[in-house]
């Protein structure tokens, strides 16, 4: 027994050392890049000088886009929800396509720094700009809270510090490169983070796919036969295992079709209104590059998104295999490692000393679904360097998105509120100083959200998307494709969308959570999907109010016309 304990200890020490090494090296890399590409002007700070190569921007966009929610939570949600979890895959990916086709090139052609900038100019109104800033800050803070918590979870397990200490370390690193480097620092840091996170996601997926199905490509392993001689496919085996334990089948959905549709739509349109992703398209030299970088980003994102369902099903199978009906004294090493973080726990309900995993009444295990991707390599007994790599990947995913969001918040404050609205006389240098101060304050607030998470942080990412869908997306879309929508219409629409969506979420999540079930929801649509209804109300109110009031001035209508004509059209005969 003793040699085994000794080898377990040395294994732990080397994994621990490797984790410190990998995460430490990645931090040195990120901060080094930030110092090397320090922002010298507001143009550098907001849009990286506007000269980023489309391939580089595609990678940075993919890292910005794939947050801790994509890296850590998404496969965990699918692992526990089965087919119902697929709404996240469809909504987020579909939204990205919408963004690339409908908004990115036109906003790039408009050529401003921020989303409120476009809304303020297009709707020729300070009030519209301020409403857009409020929506943007609302969406960004709800979103960034989840990222900081994600950093805390990764650190608490792998650096063996308290979750709050983990959040503070994450704040310090983001502070260094977001405040110093601005968009320029963030862009090149995100390229490095993309490489780290995609490598960290794929390596364990390939290993586990080979272990379970003998197929090295997880996307194919997901549909392959399990190599235990049973002749079943991965999903058939998973259905059988879960039904035996008393769960619903993994491939059976329990949500109503209308709710699945509404959640997918809210995530999709919300994605297309996400300010920190839209801003990335201002960083390329010309409009065609915006389209090109959107295409590259889609490829880079698809690598992770097509792997997630496989990772989810392998993780759920491995989980059942390693813990169900195991004596607590013989609990696998991964279980005792994660027990220290309180994210997994066991309570012996029938006093038989065995860990029983099952639906609500018989279940003795508490497993936080956010740990599935992070614990997966340990559950599958992979080597220490893979575990260390996943830790570095989880941190990279959370930090890359947190930095993008903090930059959006700081530019909304310094550029839209101060420079464009309340203090038009400030110089470029003063604006840059205010941008850095705003970023610093935003980092601190985000850290507080991570340390004292409101109870809703876990579900908050879906709500951030719903709020973006109901408030910003329609204003952007109508601003590009309709000359008739005026400032009164846009402001009414944004406020109606924001207030109804927010009110519905608050009602069912905080005021009357006991009524949060399908029989009480409006048309059977859950709070996660209500952003879609808010968006429709936004469109209806905007068109109705615009129809009843004076049309926009001629120069605004000409500007809309100009945004929609592709750059270079009509000048071919000169060449």
N, C-alpha and C positions, 0 to 999 in steps of 0.2 A: 504493500500500500504506500509506504513512504516514498519510494522512487517516483511513483505516479504523482503524488502531491508535489514533489520537488519539480517534476517536469511541467506540471500545471502552472506552478508559480513562475518558473523561468519563461514559460509561454506567455503568461500574463505580463511579465515585466517587459519582454521584448515587444509585445504588441503595444504596450503602454509607451515604450520608448519610440517605437516607429510612429505612433500617432502624434506624439509631441513633435517628432522630426518632420513628418509630412505637413501637419498643420502649421508648424513654425516656419518651414521653408515657403509654404504658400503665402503666408503673411509677409515675409521678407520680400517676396516677388511682387505682391500687390503694392506695398508701400514704396518699393524701389521704382516701380513703373510710375506711381503717382508723382514722385519727386522728379523723375526724368521728364515727365510730360506736364509740368506745372502750368497752370493757366496764367497767361500774362494779360489778357484783355477780357471784357465781358463776352465777346464773341467766342473766345476759347472756352470760357467758363460755361456758357449756355449751350453752344452747339459745336464744341471742339474745333472752332475755326472754320467749320463748314467744308473741310477737305478730306473727309474720311473715305477710304476705298470701300466700294459696296461689299466686297467679300468680308472685310474686317468688320464693317457695320452689321453685316448679316450675323456674324458670330456674336458680336456684342449685343445685338437685339435678342438673339436666342438666349443669352445668359440673363439679360435684363428680364426677359419674358418668363423664363423657367425659374420660379421662385422656390422658396422652401416648400410651398404648397405642391409644386410639380415634383420636386425631387424627393421630399420626405413624405408628404401626406397623400399624394394622389394614389399611388399603388396601395397604400394602407387603407384608403377609403374603399378602393375596388376589392381588396382582399376580404373586407368584412361585409361590404354591401353586395358583392357579386354583380349581377347584371345592372342593378340600379346605379352602381358607381360609374357606369359608362357615360352618364350625362356629362361628367366633367371632361372626359376625353373629347366628346363630340363638341361640347360648347366651347372649350378653350381653343381647339384646333380650328373649328369653323370660324370662330371670331377672328382668328388671326388672318384667315383668307379674306374675310370681309374688309378688315383693316387695310390689307395690302392692296385690294382692288378698288375700294370705294373712297378711302380717305387719304392714305399716305401720299400718293403722287400729287394730289391737288393741294394738300397742305404744304408740301415741299415747294410747289410752284408759287404759292402765296408768299413764302419766304420770310416768315417771322420766327421768333424764338420759341413762343409758348402757345399753348392751346387757348388760354384766355385772351392772348394777343389777337388771335384770329377772330374769336367771338366778339371782342371789343370793336375791332375794325369793321368786321362784316355787318354787325348790327349797330354801327355808328353810335355807340352809347357807353358812357362810363358805367351806368348801372348794370348793363349786360356783362361788362368785363368783371365787375365786382361779384355779381352772382356766379359767374363762371369760376372765379377764384375760390369762392366759398364751396361750390360743388367739388372742385378739384382738391382742396385741402381736406375736405370731408372724406372723399374716396381714398386719398393717398394715406391719411393717418390710419384709417381702419385697416388698410392693406399692410402698412409697414409694421403695425403692432404684431401681426402674426409672424412677420419675418424675424423680428427681434426675439420673439419667443422661440422660434425655430433654432436660432443661434444658441440660445440658452440651453435647449434640450440636448443639442449635439455636444456642447462643451461639458454639460453636467455628467454625461456618460463617459465621454472619451478622455477628457482632461481631469476627470474625477474632481470637479469643483461643484459648488452649489449652482443651481440654475441661475440665480441672480448674479453671481460672480461672472458666469458665462455671458450673460447679457451685457455686463459692463465691459468685458474684454472685447466683445463684438462692437460695442459703441465706439471704443477707443480706435479700433482698426478702421471702421467706416469713417470716423471723424477725420483721421489722417488723410485718407485719399479722396474723400468727397469734398472736404473743405479746402484742401490744398489744390487738388488737380481740377476740380470742377468737371464738366462734361469731358474735357480732354483726358484727364486722368482716369475718369470712370470708363471711358470707351476702351482704352488699351488694357485696363485692369480686367474689364469684362471679357475680353478675348482670352486672357489667361484663365479666368474663372470658368469660361465655357469648356476649355480643354480639360481642366481639372474635373469639372462635374460630369462631363459626358464619359470620360475614362472611368471615373469612380462608379458610375451607374452601370456601365456596360460590362466591366470585368467580372463582378460577382454574378451578373445575369448570365454571362456565357458559362462560367464555372457550374452554376446550379442547373442550367439547362442541360449541360453534358451529364451531370450526376443523375438527373431525373429521367431524361429521355435519350441520352447519347447524342443529342443534336446540338452542335456548338452555336447555332443561331437561335437566340431566344424567341424571336418572332415565329420561327418555324417550330421550335420545341413546344410552343404554346398549343399547337394543333396536333402534336405528334403522340405516338403511343408511349405510355410509361414503361420504363425498362425493368419492371418487376415480374414480367412474365404473365401478367393478368390479361394482357390483350386489350386493356382499356386505354382510351386517350386521357390526357391530363384532365380535361373538363369532366369526362365521365367518372373518373376516379374521384375527383373532388366532390361531385354531386353525391356519389355513393357514400363517401366518408361523412359528409355533412348531414345527409339524411339519416344515417345510422346514429349520429350523435343527437338527432332531434331538431337540427336546424332546417330552414328552407333550402331547397336545391340552389346551388351557386348560380346556375344559369336561368333561374326563374325570377322574373322581376316582381316586386310587390307594389310599385308606384303606379298610379293611374296614368294613362297615356297623356292626358291634358297636362298633368304636373310635370311629366318627363319633358314634354314639349316646352312648357313655360320655363323650366329651369335651364334647359339647353339654350333657349332663345335669350334668356336674361344673361347667361354667361357669355353667349356669343356676341350680342350687341354691346354688352358691358366691356368686353375685351376690346372691341373696336373703339370704345371711348376712353380707354385707359391712357391717361396723360403721359406716364413715363415711357410708354412704348411709342406713342405718337411722336414724342420729341426726338426719338432716335432718327426719324426720317428727315429732320432738319440738318443733320450733321453731314450729309453727302453733298458733293459738288453740284449735281444737277438732277432734274426730275427723273430722267431715265434711270439714274443710279438709285433713286428711291425705290422704283419698281424692282430693279435687279436685286437690291439688298433685301427686299421683302421676300423675293424668291429664294435667295440663299438661306435666309433665316428659317423659312418653312422647312427646308431640307434638314437643317441642323436641329430644329425642334422635333421633326418627325422621328429622328433616331431615338430620342428618349420616349416620345409618346407612343410609338409602336411597340416599345419594349415593356412599358408599364403593365399591360394586362398579363403578360407572361410572368413578370416579377411578382405580381399580386397573387396569382394562382399558385406559383411555386412556394411562396412564403406561407400561404395558408396551409398547404399540404405539409410542409416541413414543421410548421407549428404544431399541428395535430400529432404528427409522427413523434415529435420529441417530448411533448409534455403530457398528453392524455394518458391517464391510468398509470403514470409513473409515480413511484414512492417519492415523497418530498425529500427524503435523505439522499436519494439518488438523482435529484433534479439536475438537468444538464447545466453545464458551466454558464451558458449564455443567460439562463434564467437567474442564477444568483448574481451575475454581473449587473443585470438590469434592475434587479430588485432594489439595489442601493439607491436608484433614482426615483423610486416610488411609481414608476411608470408600468411596472408589472407587480402583481401581488397574488398571494394564494390564501384562501380562508377555508379551513377544513369543515364543511357543513355537516358531513355524516360521520366524522371522527374515524375514518378508516385509514388515514395517513396517505391516501392516494390523491393525486391531483386530477380532479374531474373537470373536463372541458365540455360545455354544452350550452343550450339556451338558458334564458334567465333563471328559472328556479333551481335547476340542477348545477348551474355553473359555479365553480369555486375559484376560477381564475379571473383576475382583472388584467386586461392587456390593452394598453393605450395604442390605438391604431397608428399613431404617428411614429411608432418605433419600428414598424415592419420592415421598411427599407434599410434602416440603420442596423437593425439586429440580424437581418437576413444572412449576411456572411457568417456571423457567429453561430446562428441556428444551424447552418449547413456545415459548420466546422471547417471553414476555409482558412487558409494561412493568415498569420497576423498582418502581413503587409496589405492584404485586401481590406481587412477591417479598418486599418489606418487610412487607406485610400478613400473609403466610403465616408469616414469622418471629415476628411479634407473636402470631399465633394459636397457634403451636406452644408458645411460652412460656406463654401463658395457660392452655392445656390442662394442661400439666404442673404449673404452680404451683397451679391451683385444686384439683386432686386431692391434691397434696402437702400443702396447708394443711389440707384436711379430715382426712387421715390423721393428721397431727401432732396435731391437736386431739383426735382419738379416743384417741391414745396418752397424751396429757397428762391427759385426764379420767379414763382408766382408772387411771392412777397416783395422781392427787391425790384423786379422788372414791372410787374403788372400793377401792384398796389402803390409802390413808391414812385418809380420813374414815370409810369404812364398815367397815374391818377392823382396822387396827393403831393408829390415833390418833383414836378417835371424839370426843375432847374438843376438837378444833381449831375455831376460829371461822371464820365465813364469809370473813373477810379473810385469815386464814392459809391457808385452802384455796385461795383465789384466787392467793396468792403461790406456793404449791406447784404449782398448775396451770401458772403462767407459767414457773416453773423447769423443770418436767417438759417443757414445750413447747420450751424453749431447749435442753435436753439432747438431746431427740429430733431437733431440727433438725441438731445437730452430728453425731449418729450417722448420720442419713440422708445428710448430706453426705459422710461418710467412705465410706458404701456407694457413693455416686455416683463418688467419686474412685478408690477401690480396688474396682471392681465385682467381686464373686465371679464366676467364669466363667459362672454361670448366670443373670445378671440379665436377659438377653434373654428367656429362657423363663419367668422367675420370675413374671410376672403370672399366667400360666395355673396355676402351682403355688399361688399365693396363693388363687386361686379354689377349687382342689381342696381345700386345707386348710380353707377356710371352710365348704365343702359338707360335709366329713367331720366337722367339730367343732361349729361354732356353729349351723348351720341346723337340724339335728334337735332340738337342745335348745330352740330358740325355738319351733319348730312344735309339738312335743309339749307344751311349756309352755302354749301357748294352747289346743290342741285335745284334750288328754287330762288328765283329773283324776287318773288312776291312776298316772301316772309320778312316781316319788318321787326324793329326792335321790341315793340309792345308784344308781338306774338311770341318771339323767342324768349323774352324774360318770363312771360306768363307760363309758357310751356315748361321751362326749366324748373320754375318754382313749384308748379303743380306736380310734375314728375317726382321731384326730390321729396316734397312734403308727403305725398300719398305713399310712396314706397317706404320712406323712413317711418311714417306713422304705422303702417301695416306691420313692419318688422318689429317695432317697439311694442305694439299691442300684443302680438302673439308670443314674443320672446320674453318680455319683462312684465307687462301689465297683467296679462291674463294667460300665463303659460299653460294653465290647466285646460284651456280651450284649444291648444295648438294641435289640432288633429283634423283630418280631411273633412269631417262632417261640419266643422265650423268655418273652414276656409272659404273665401270667395271663389265660386266655381270650382272648388277643389284644388286651388293653386296654393302651394306652400309659400312661406315667407322667402325661401330661397329663390322662388320663381316669380315673385310678384313684380320684380323690376321690369318684366316684359309688359305687364299691364300698365305700370307707371309710364313706360316708354310710349305706348299707344295713346294714353291720355295726353302726354306731352305733345305728340304730333297733332292730335285733334284740336287741343286748345290753341296751339301755335297757329294753325291754319285758320281757325274760326276767328281769333282775335285779329290776325293780319288782314283777313277779308273785310273786317268791319272798320279798319282804320286805314290811314293814308299809306300808299306804297312807299318803299324805300326811295331815297333820292337817286337821281339818274347816275351819279358817279359810282354809287354802291352797286347798282344794277350792272354797270359797265365792268366793274371789278369782278363780279360773279361770272359774267360772260368770259372775261379774260382768263380766269382761273381754269375754266373748263376746256379752253382751246389748247391742245397739246403744244408745248414749246416747239418752235420750228415750223409749225403748219403755215402754209401760205408764203413761205420765203424760198421755196425750193428753186424757183426760176432764177434766183440771183446767183446760184452756184454754177 
